[in-house]
Amino acid sequence: MADAKKTLEGQPSPAELNAAREKLTAASHKLAEAMYKANASSATTGGAPPTDGDAAAAGTADEKKDEGVIDAEYVDVEDKH
């Protein structure tokens, strides 16, 4: 990030901007790989993140709380002159 910021401080050429972007992309890929490996190892040890099914179950509980909400439309009478 620091190298990319330094590149942007001056008046970089398109080639310099592309080189900085490539470095950031490579670093991002390494970070994603490390996060993926950490997630995979936590899944094998039982620390798996919640699945979509868990989120859906939580969503239905929230929906039941809002049963008193009424969806309605209205017309502003003063606008019809």
C-alpha positions in Angstrom: 0.0 0.0 0.0 2.8 2.4 0.9 4.5 1.9 -2.5 1.2 2.5 -4.3 0.6 5.7 -2.3 4.2 6.9 -3.1 3.5 6.3 -6.8 0.3 8.4 -6.7 2.0 11.3 -4.9 4.0 12.4 -8.0 2.9 12.4 -11.6 3.2 8.8 -12.4 3.3 7.4 -15.9 0.8 4.8 -17.0 3.5 2.2 -16.8 4.2 3.2 -13.2 0.5 3.0 -12.3 0.2 -0.4 -13.9 3.2 -1.7 -12.0 1.8 -0.4 -8.7 -1.6 -2.0 -9.5 0.1 -5.3 -10.2 1.9 -5.2 -6.9 -1.3 -4.5 -5.1 -3.1 -7.3 -6.9 -0.4 -9.8 -6.1 -0.5 -8.7 -2.4 -4.3 -9.0 -2.4 -4.1 -12.6 -3.8 -1.6 -13.6 -1.1 -3.9 -12.1 1.5 -6.9 -13.9 0.1 -5.0 -17.2 0.0 -3.9 -16.8 3.6 -7.5 -16.1 4.7 -8.8 -19.1 2.7 -6.3 -21.4 4.4 -7.1 -20.0 7.8 -10.8 -20.5 7.1 -10.3 -24.0 5.8 -8.3 -25.0 8.9 -10.9 -23.5 11.3 -13.6 -25.5 9.4 -11.7 -28.8 10.1 -11.4 -27.9 13.8 -15.1 -27.2 14.2 -14.9 -23.4 14.1 -16.7 -23.1 10.8 -18.5 -19.8 10.0 -22.3 -19.7 9.8 -23.8 -21.1 6.6 -26.5 -19.5 4.5 -29.0 -21.8 6.3 -28.2 -20.2 9.6 -28.7 -16.7 8.2 -32.0 -17.8 6.6 -33.2 -19.1 10.0 -32.3 -15.8 11.7 -34.1 -13.9 8.9 -37.3 -15.7 9.5 -37.2 -15.0 13.2 -36.8 -11.3 12.4 -39.7 -11.4 9.9 -42.0 -12.8 12.6 -41.3 -9.9 14.8 -42.6 -7.4 12.2 -46.1 -9.0 11.8 -47.7 -5.7 12.9 -46.3 -3.7 10.0 -48.8 -2.8 7.3 -47.6 -1.8 3.8 -49.8 1.0 2.5 -49.9 3.7 -0.1 -51.2 7.2 0.3 -52.2 10.1 -2.0 -51.5 13.7 -1.0 -54.8 15.4 -1.6 -53.3 18.9 -1.6 -51.3 18.2 -4.8 -54.5 17.8 -6.9 -55.5 21.4 -7.6 
